[in-house]
Every structure is written in C-alpha cells, then in structure tokens.
C-alpha cells in the first residue's frame, strides 16, 4: 500500500504539471491567489492549505505544481498568460536575474517584518524582491535497521573512507542481506538528476569557495572534482542497478527502493521526511553528511535555501494584496505554521515558526550544536540551468561507460566560464 501511495503522488504531481488548469475567473474587484509551487513533494500539502485558507477567508487560492526539473520552463509559460501566477519562486541571485522585472517590492510587507534575519531576503539594491520561506538540509538518508543488519552503526561512518568501506562491504553481501544495493539508484532522469548535477555538485563548489575565501566566481577551478568523482563512483558501483540503467531511473524509483528496504543509503533531503515517515519510525531513520574526504571531521549536513517567494508586480492591486495576505497567513497563523512544520516538515525563517517534528531537521540542529559546520548552499551561484543540464548529460554518459570523467570536468569547469560570460 505504501508503494502505491508514493507512485500515486508522483503521478498526481506530473498531471498537475503537464495539465495546467485554467485559473478560475472571479469578479474584477475580488483578489485571488495563483501560486506556482516549486516543490512536487509538497503538492498535496499546499493544496490542503490553500483549501483551508479559502474556507477561512473566502479568498480563492489556486496552487499549481510544476514537474520536478521543469519549474523554470513552466514559469515562463505561465507568466505569458493573462492569468499569470501571482506568487512564484526564484532559486537565488542567478534565478532572480530572469525575473527581477516581475518582482513586487516586499520591503513594506507584513511577511518581510516577520523574518528572523534579513539574510533570508533576496535584494536588488534597496528593493526586497524575494523572501526565503524554508530552510532545508540534505545528506545521506540511512535505513538504520538495514545498516545494523549489515553489522554496522552510524558510529562506524565518520568519513568518506568509512562510508566507502561500509558501502563496499554491504554491496558485496547484498544477496545475503536481501537487498539490491548499498545506495538507491542515482537516477539521471529529469525528476532525479538534480540530486547529482546540483546538490552533489554543490560540495566541490563549497570547498573551493571556502578555500579561496569567496562566495561566487566567473571561473571555477574544479579543485575538488576528484572528491566529486569518488562519491559519484560510489553511488554508481554500490548501487541497486547498473550504471547503464541510470538515465531512465526516476526520483520515484529511488524513493521506492529505499521505502521497500532495497538499499541502505539514499541521497536526499529533509523534504522527504513526510513521505518516509509513512513507512518508517523516527528511530529507524537518520541523515548523515555526504562525506567528501576534505574536512570530514567537521562537516555537517548541507543546509540552506534556494526557495524564495516572489510576488508578481504585474498582477492586479487586488491580487497582489490577496497574495501578500496569504503569504503572511502561511507563516503566522496556527494553521499555516502547523502545516509547514508538521505536514511539509519545513523549518521556516519567521518569528512565529513552529518547531517541526521532522527528524532530519532535528539532526541538523544536533550536528550544529555539536560543533560541526553546515555545508552552505552555493549551487545558487551555478551559472545557468544549461550549465546544470550539460553537467547532468556528462554524468549520465560517464555512469553508462560511454563518456569519460574528463568530459565531466569540462562540463563543470569550461562550461562554467562559458555560461557565466553569457549571463553578463
């Protein structure tokens, strides 16, 4: 039954993204909200929250969810329509470049006054173009029960060398353990490849920036690409499937492998908690850092945000007001903060935030309290979606054996400079 629920959710999101409904017409003087949601895994939660808001206030809220990896394309299409989104998302400074002319200035809004820190705002000069609405973490999700069945505990994994030793051993005795691999499939389908061309690729960027004392660059050097290779090699060799199959493996495939007890490790983030908690108890799950072999003794989870709400300044005055009211209600009301904390598993950067029950969020706090350094989210400085796609293609070919790691290096380093130049 669990697997059917996961699959059904994936299909529902796909339908929502590929069959964009018309936004219902209302009287000209009645404000309405059209939210183009970035996060497929929270589609049902947003639909429920929108319904509750409408029942409470009478304001119509339509939520449409873009398919995984298709947000920018969907946003471009929807913004060209007469009933365009009133609330949308950009992923940071690079994403803002495409949409800053559409952004309503939020500096005088109620929601801006609720932020716990101005660092969670996205500014263009003095204007506040975007506001972060969730802080998240990602790493390696661990099935502790399977790990212990293999003869290990979390204490046995404190570095990349430890991770490789444990994963290699688990892979060698997978048949005896009744599993398919140490790691779930590193799917390079569009619903899944962001985990590797964006999230895993953040690690070599993070360590290079940290070493050089910078927070952006027009020319990445690729100092830590060997470490990137080591982790990706582990994913594709100690896996539930052969590397040649990864091009067609989806996000649902990877999640289902973990849910069905077919693998011990699953690279993903705190946003997966609501789905995984339908199958696992909290004490059966853990999230550990993606140990990179650079500063493993001090490395925490990758924690940050690429999720910034923006309001469409081209919407009617009534729709802008309705949208601002809805946003503020989400982060201040009991119903909104409870849904974002418990249903969505979010840590939100607002004064009235409710502490989430999400075990991965709690673990991130524990790592930080123990003195480990969270890996910052630097993938918001990646030059473009085209850069990510080129890197993803090179990784896919490498995994399949039809491409070389030199091709991956070129896609990472040479194409970075090319795409940065094009964005100027």
ZIBELKA-V816024 format. One record per residue. N is the residue number from 1. RES is the residue in one small letter. NEAR is the number of other ideal C-beta (glycine too) atoms within 8 Angstrom. D_LAST is the distance of its C-alpha to the last C-alpha in Angstrom with 2 decimals. Layout:
# ZIBELKA-V816024
n=N res=RES near=NEAR d_last=D_LAST
n=N res=RES near=NEAR d_last=D_LAST
This chain:
# ZIBELKA-V816024
n=1 res=x near=4 d_last=50.66
n=2 res=x near=8 d_last=47.67
n=3 res=x near=9 d_last=45.96
n=4 res=x near=7 d_last=46.61
n=5 res=x near=9 d_last=44.99
n=6 res=x near=13 d_last=41.79
n=7 res=x near=10 d_last=41.68
n=8 res=x near=8 d_last=42.48
n=9 res=x near=12 d_last=39.64
n=10 res=x near=13 d_last=37.18
n=11 res=x near=8 d_last=38.61
n=12 res=x near=10 d_last=38.53
n=13 res=x near=13 d_last=34.83
n=14 res=x near=9 d_last=34.15
n=15 res=x near=8 d_last=36.28
n=16 res=x near=11 d_last=34.55
n=17 res=x near=14 d_last=31.17
n=18 res=x near=7 d_last=32.31
n=19 res=x near=6 d_last=34.79
n=20 res=x near=9 d_last=32.91
n=21 res=x near=6 d_last=35.75
n=22 res=x near=4 d_last=35.90
n=23 res=x near=8 d_last=35.60
n=24 res=x near=7 d_last=39.13
n=25 res=x near=4 d_last=39.65
n=26 res=x near=7 d_last=41.15
n=27 res=x near=4 d_last=42.55
n=28 res=x near=6 d_last=40.08
n=29 res=x near=4 d_last=41.03
n=30 res=x near=8 d_last=40.72
n=31 res=x near=12 d_last=37.51
n=32 res=x near=15 d_last=36.28
n=33 res=x near=15 d_last=33.65
n=34 res=x near=14 d_last=31.62
n=35 res=x near=15 d_last=29.87
n=36 res=x near=15 d_last=27.61
n=37 res=x near=13 d_last=28.26
n=38 res=x near=7 d_last=25.97
n=39 res=x near=9 d_last=28.80
n=40 res=x near=12 d_last=31.35
n=41 res=x near=9 d_last=33.73
n=42 res=x near=12 d_last=34.30
n=43 res=x near=15 d_last=34.78
n=44 res=x near=8 d_last=38.53
n=45 res=x near=11 d_last=38.26
n=46 res=x near=12 d_last=35.95
n=47 res=x near=9 d_last=38.26
n=48 res=x near=10 d_last=41.21
n=49 res=x near=13 d_last=39.63
n=50 res=x near=13 d_last=38.61
n=51 res=x near=9 d_last=42.19
n=52 res=x near=10 d_last=43.65
n=53 res=x near=15 d_last=41.59
n=54 res=x near=11 d_last=42.71
n=55 res=x near=6 d_last=46.29
n=56 res=x near=6 d_last=46.13
n=57 res=x near=8 d_last=44.41
n=58 res=x near=3 d_last=44.77
n=59 res=x near=12 d_last=41.02
n=60 res=x near=9 d_last=39.74
n=61 res=x near=13 d_last=36.95
n=62 res=x near=12 d_last=35.52
n=63 res=x near=10 d_last=33.60
n=64 res=x near=14 d_last=31.85
n=65 res=x near=13 d_last=30.52
n=66 res=x near=14 d_last=27.86
n=67 res=x near=13 d_last=28.81
n=68 res=x near=11 d_last=27.45
n=69 res=x near=8 d_last=24.05
n=70 res=x near=10 d_last=23.81
n=71 res=x near=10 d_last=22.67
n=72 res=x near=9 d_last=19.29
n=73 res=x near=8 d_last=21.05
n=74 res=x near=13 d_last=23.99
n=75 res=x near=13 d_last=22.06
n=76 res=x near=8 d_last=20.42
n=77 res=x near=9 d_last=23.94
n=78 res=x near=12 d_last=25.68
n=79 res=x near=11 d_last=23.45
n=80 res=x near=6 d_last=24.36
n=81 res=x near=7 d_last=28.01
n=82 res=x near=3 d_last=30.21
n=83 res=x near=7 d_last=31.13
n=84 res=x near=12 d_last=27.65
n=85 res=x near=12 d_last=27.29
n=86 res=x near=14 d_last=27.95
n=87 res=x near=14 d_last=26.84
n=88 res=x near=13 d_last=23.98
n=89 res=x near=11 d_last=21.84
n=90 res=x near=13 d_last=18.33
n=91 res=x near=9 d_last=18.01
n=92 res=x near=11 d_last=16.14
n=93 res=x near=8 d_last=12.93
n=94 res=x near=12 d_last=10.79
n=95 res=x near=13 d_last=13.30
n=96 res=x near=16 d_last=13.45
n=97 res=x near=8 d_last=10.06
n=98 res=x near=7 d_last=11.92
n=99 res=x near=12 d_last=15.10
n=100 res=x near=9 d_last=14.95
n=101 res=x near=4 d_last=16.43
n=102 res=x near=10 d_last=19.32
n=103 res=x near=15 d_last=20.17
n=104 res=x near=8 d_last=23.44
n=105 res=x near=9 d_last=23.65
n=106 res=x near=14 d_last=25.89
n=107 res=x near=8 d_last=26.79
n=108 res=x near=5 d_last=30.28
n=109 res=x near=11 d_last=30.98
n=110 res=x near=8 d_last=33.84
n=111 res=x near=14 d_last=31.79
n=112 res=x near=12 d_last=29.47
n=113 res=x near=6 d_last=32.67
n=114 res=x near=11 d_last=33.79
n=115 res=x near=13 d_last=31.02
n=116 res=x near=7 d_last=32.51
n=117 res=x near=6 d_last=29.50
n=118 res=x near=5 d_last=26.56
n=119 res=x near=4 d_last=24.50
n=120 res=x near=11 d_last=24.76
n=121 res=x near=12 d_last=22.84
n=122 res=x near=14 d_last=19.17
n=123 res=x near=8 d_last=18.23
n=124 res=x near=8 d_last=15.83
n=125 res=x near=4 d_last=17.49
n=126 res=x near=4 d_last=21.17
n=127 res=x near=9 d_last=20.91
n=128 res=x near=12 d_last=21.78
n=129 res=x near=14 d_last=19.83
n=130 res=x near=13 d_last=21.19
n=131 res=x near=14 d_last=24.18
n=132 res=x near=13 d_last=24.88
n=133 res=x near=12 d_last=28.11
n=134 res=x near=12 d_last=29.02
n=135 res=x near=12 d_last=28.97
n=136 res=x near=13 d_last=29.72
n=137 res=x near=15 d_last=30.63
n=138 res=x near=12 d_last=30.72
n=139 res=x near=12 d_last=32.63
n=140 res=x near=11 d_last=35.59
n=141 res=x near=15 d_last=38.07
n=142 res=x near=13 d_last=41.57
n=143 res=x near=15 d_last=44.79
n=144 res=x near=12 d_last=47.10
n=145 res=x near=7 d_last=50.20
n=146 res=x near=12 d_last=49.21
n=147 res=x near=13 d_last=48.03
n=148 res=x near=9 d_last=51.46
n=149 res=x near=7 d_last=53.20
n=150 res=x near=12 d_last=51.59
n=151 res=x near=5 d_last=53.06
n=152 res=x near=9 d_last=50.12
n=153 res=x near=7 d_last=48.87
n=154 res=x near=9 d_last=45.57
n=155 res=x near=5 d_last=46.98
n=156 res=x near=8 d_last=46.89
n=157 res=x near=11 d_last=43.09
n=158 res=x near=8 d_last=41.41
n=159 res=x near=10 d_last=39.14
n=160 res=x near=12 d_last=37.49
n=161 res=x near=7 d_last=40.65
n=162 res=x near=11 d_last=42.75
n=163 res=x near=12 d_last=40.66
n=164 res=x near=10 d_last=40.92
n=165 res=x near=8 d_last=44.64
n=166 res=x near=14 d_last=45.34
n=167 res=x near=14 d_last=43.22
n=168 res=x near=10 d_last=44.74
n=169 res=x near=10 d_last=48.19
n=170 res=x near=15 d_last=47.62
n=171 res=x near=11 d_last=46.36
n=172 res=x near=6 d_last=49.47
n=173 res=x near=9 d_last=51.81
n=174 res=x near=11 d_last=49.97
n=175 res=x near=5 d_last=52.94
n=176 res=x near=5 d_last=55.33
n=177 res=x near=10 d_last=53.07
n=178 res=x near=5 d_last=52.80
n=179 res=x near=12 d_last=49.01
n=180 res=x near=8 d_last=46.54
n=181 res=x near=15 d_last=44.25
n=182 res=x near=13 d_last=42.95
n=183 res=x near=16 d_last=39.50
n=184 res=x near=16 d_last=38.73
n=185 res=x near=14 d_last=36.86
n=186 res=x near=17 d_last=33.22
n=187 res=x near=15 d_last=32.51
n=188 res=x near=13 d_last=29.49
n=189 res=x near=12 d_last=30.03
n=190 res=x near=8 d_last=27.18
n=191 res=x near=12 d_last=29.21
n=192 res=x near=15 d_last=29.36
n=193 res=x near=14 d_last=26.69
n=194 res=x near=10 d_last=24.35
n=195 res=x near=12 d_last=26.97
n=196 res=x near=15 d_last=26.05
n=197 res=x near=11 d_last=22.49
n=198 res=x near=11 d_last=21.38
n=199 res=x near=12 d_last=24.31
n=200 res=x near=13 d_last=25.85
n=201 res=x near=15 d_last=22.55
n=202 res=x near=13 d_last=21.94
n=203 res=x near=15 d_last=24.82
n=204 res=x near=15 d_last=23.52
n=205 res=x near=13 d_last=20.25
n=206 res=x near=12 d_last=22.49
n=207 res=x near=14 d_last=24.79
n=208 res=x near=13 d_last=22.24
n=209 res=x near=13 d_last=20.52
n=210 res=x near=7 d_last=24.07
n=211 res=x near=7 d_last=25.25
n=212 res=x near=7 d_last=22.45
n=213 res=x near=5 d_last=22.50
n=214 res=x near=6 d_last=18.82
n=215 res=x near=5 d_last=17.23
n=216 res=x near=5 d_last=13.79
n=217 res=x near=8 d_last=12.47
n=218 res=x near=5 d_last=9.92
n=219 res=x near=7 d_last=13.18
n=220 res=x near=10 d_last=15.91
n=221 res=x near=6 d_last=19.32
n=222 res=x near=10 d_last=21.37
n=223 res=x near=8 d_last=24.21
n=224 res=x near=12 d_last=25.91
n=225 res=x near=12 d_last=25.55
n=226 res=x near=6 d_last=29.31
n=227 res=x near=14 d_last=29.99
n=228 res=x near=13 d_last=27.81
n=229 res=x near=10 d_last=29.94
n=230 res=x near=11 d_last=33.13
n=231 res=x near=13 d_last=32.56
n=232 res=x near=14 d_last=31.43
n=233 res=x near=8 d_last=34.43
n=234 res=x near=12 d_last=36.66
n=235 res=x near=12 d_last=35.38
n=236 res=x near=10 d_last=36.10
n=237 res=x near=8 d_last=39.37
n=238 res=x near=11 d_last=41.04
n=239 res=x near=15 d_last=40.25
n=240 res=x near=11 d_last=42.18
n=241 res=x near=10 d_last=41.24
n=242 res=x near=5 d_last=40.37
n=243 res=x near=11 d_last=36.78
n=244 res=x near=8 d_last=37.18
n=245 res=x near=9 d_last=37.66
n=246 res=x near=15 d_last=34.49
n=247 res=x near=10 d_last=32.38
n=248 res=x near=7 d_last=34.62
n=249 res=x near=14 d_last=35.25
n=250 res=x near=11 d_last=34.04
n=251 res=x near=12 d_last=33.49
n=252 res=x near=10 d_last=36.97
n=253 res=x near=13 d_last=38.46
n=254 res=x near=16 d_last=37.26
n=255 res=x near=15 d_last=38.43
n=256 res=x near=11 d_last=41.71
n=257 res=x near=15 d_last=42.41
n=258 res=x near=14 d_last=42.15
n=259 res=x near=12 d_last=44.15
n=260 res=x near=7 d_last=46.82
n=261 res=x near=8 d_last=47.28
n=262 res=x near=10 d_last=46.08
n=263 res=x near=16 d_last=43.74
n=264 res=x near=12 d_last=43.61
n=265 res=x near=12 d_last=39.88
n=266 res=x near=15 d_last=37.06
n=267 res=x near=16 d_last=33.45
n=268 res=x near=10 d_last=32.34
n=269 res=x near=10 d_last=32.09
n=270 res=x near=14 d_last=34.10
n=271 res=x near=12 d_last=33.39
n=272 res=x near=13 d_last=35.85
n=273 res=x near=12 d_last=38.74
n=274 res=x near=14 d_last=40.03
n=275 res=x near=11 d_last=40.54
n=276 res=x near=13 d_last=41.91
n=277 res=x near=9 d_last=44.28
n=278 res=x near=7 d_last=46.09
n=279 res=x near=6 d_last=47.32
n=280 res=x near=8 d_last=47.24
n=281 res=x near=5 d_last=48.76
n=282 res=x near=7 d_last=46.64
n=283 res=x near=5 d_last=48.65
n=284 res=x near=8 d_last=47.88
n=285 res=x near=14 d_last=44.10
n=286 res=x near=9 d_last=41.89
n=287 res=x near=14 d_last=38.27
n=288 res=x near=9 d_last=37.65
n=289 res=x near=13 d_last=34.49
n=290 res=x near=12 d_last=32.78
n=291 res=x near=13 d_last=34.26
n=292 res=x near=14 d_last=31.88
n=293 res=x near=9 d_last=34.17
n=294 res=x near=8 d_last=32.26
n=295 res=x near=8 d_last=33.70
n=296 res=x near=12 d_last=35.82
n=297 res=x near=6 d_last=38.40
n=298 res=x near=8 d_last=35.95
n=299 res=x near=12 d_last=33.58
n=300 res=x near=12 d_last=33.74
n=301 res=x near=14 d_last=32.26
n=302 res=x near=16 d_last=28.53
n=303 res=x near=13 d_last=28.33
n=304 res=x near=9 d_last=25.66
n=305 res=x near=11 d_last=23.97
n=306 res=x near=10 d_last=21.15
n=307 res=x near=12 d_last=23.14
n=308 res=x near=17 d_last=22.18
n=309 res=x near=13 d_last=24.13
n=310 res=x near=16 d_last=22.64
n=311 res=x near=14 d_last=24.88
n=312 res=x near=17 d_last=24.19
n=313 res=x near=9 d_last=24.59
n=314 res=x near=5 d_last=25.50
n=315 res=x near=10 d_last=28.59
n=316 res=x near=7 d_last=31.88
n=317 res=x near=5 d_last=33.01
n=318 res=x near=11 d_last=35.66
n=319 res=x near=14 d_last=33.32
n=320 res=x near=15 d_last=30.92
n=321 res=x near=9 d_last=34.02
n=322 res=x near=13 d_last=35.40
n=323 res=x near=15 d_last=32.21
n=324 res=x near=13 d_last=32.06
n=325 res=x near=11 d_last=35.75
n=326 res=x near=14 d_last=35.34
n=327 res=x near=15 d_last=32.58
n=328 res=x near=12 d_last=34.74
n=329 res=x near=12 d_last=37.81
n=330 res=x near=14 d_last=36.16
n=331 res=x near=15 d_last=35.57
n=332 res=x near=11 d_last=38.73
n=333 res=x near=7 d_last=41.54
n=334 res=x near=5 d_last=43.90
n=335 res=x near=11 d_last=43.21
n=336 res=x near=13 d_last=39.42
n=337 res=x near=16 d_last=39.25
n=338 res=x near=10 d_last=41.96
n=339 res=x near=14 d_last=40.20
n=340 res=x near=15 d_last=36.87
n=341 res=x near=17 d_last=38.77
n=342 res=x near=9 d_last=41.50
n=343 res=x near=12 d_last=40.39
n=344 res=x near=12 d_last=36.67
n=345 res=x near=14 d_last=37.14
n=346 res=x near=12 d_last=34.32
n=347 res=x near=12 d_last=34.05
n=348 res=x near=12 d_last=32.61
n=349 res=x near=13 d_last=31.36
n=350 res=x near=12 d_last=33.70
n=351 res=x near=6 d_last=36.88
n=352 res=x near=8 d_last=39.19
n=353 res=x near=13 d_last=38.00
n=354 res=x near=9 d_last=40.77
n=355 res=x near=5 d_last=40.95
n=356 res=x near=12 d_last=40.17
n=357 res=x near=7 d_last=42.83
n=358 res=x near=13 d_last=40.23
n=359 res=x near=11 d_last=41.59
n=360 res=x near=16 d_last=38.18
n=361 res=x near=13 d_last=36.97
n=362 res=x near=9 d_last=40.20
n=363 res=x near=12 d_last=39.69
n=364 res=x near=15 d_last=36.24
n=365 res=x near=8 d_last=37.97
n=366 res=x near=8 d_last=40.75
n=367 res=x near=12 d_last=38.47
n=368 res=x near=11 d_last=36.76
n=369 res=x near=6 d_last=40.19
n=370 res=x near=6 d_last=41.37
n=371 res=x near=5 d_last=38.77
n=372 res=x near=10 d_last=36.31
n=373 res=x near=7 d_last=32.60
n=374 res=x near=13 d_last=30.53
n=375 res=x near=14 d_last=27.55
n=376 res=x near=8 d_last=24.50
n=377 res=x near=11 d_last=22.12
n=378 res=x near=10 d_last=18.91
n=379 res=x near=11 d_last=17.90
n=380 res=x near=11 d_last=15.95
n=381 res=x near=12 d_last=13.27
n=382 res=x near=12 d_last=13.36
n=383 res=x near=12 d_last=10.07
n=384 res=x near=10 d_last=11.52
n=385 res=x near=6 d_last=14.99
n=386 res=x near=8 d_last=14.87
n=387 res=x near=13 d_last=14.65
n=388 res=x near=13 d_last=17.64
n=389 res=x near=9 d_last=19.47
n=390 res=x near=10 d_last=19.27
n=391 res=x near=14 d_last=20.57
n=392 res=x near=12 d_last=23.20
n=393 res=x near=9 d_last=24.43
n=394 res=x near=14 d_last=24.84
n=395 res=x near=14 d_last=26.73
n=396 res=x near=13 d_last=28.90
n=397 res=x near=10 d_last=29.87
n=398 res=x near=13 d_last=30.61
n=399 res=x near=14 d_last=32.81
n=400 res=x near=11 d_last=34.63
n=401 res=x near=7 d_last=35.32
n=402 res=x near=4 d_last=33.62
n=403 res=x near=10 d_last=30.57
n=404 res=x near=6 d_last=30.25
n=405 res=x near=7 d_last=28.60
n=406 res=x near=6 d_last=26.86
n=407 res=x near=11 d_last=25.07
n=408 res=x near=15 d_last=24.03
n=409 res=x near=10 d_last=22.83
n=410 res=x near=10 d_last=20.74
n=411 res=x near=12 d_last=19.23
n=412 res=x near=16 d_last=18.51
n=413 res=x near=11 d_last=17.37
n=414 res=x near=8 d_last=16.26
n=415 res=x near=13 d_last=14.43
n=416 res=x near=13 d_last=12.62
n=417 res=x near=11 d_last=11.03
n=418 res=x near=8 d_last=10.47
n=419 res=x near=12 d_last=8.94
n=420 res=x near=11 d_last=6.64
n=421 res=x near=8 d_last=5.48
n=422 res=x near=8 d_last=5.58
n=423 res=x near=9 d_last=3.82
n=424 res=x near=4 d_last=0.00
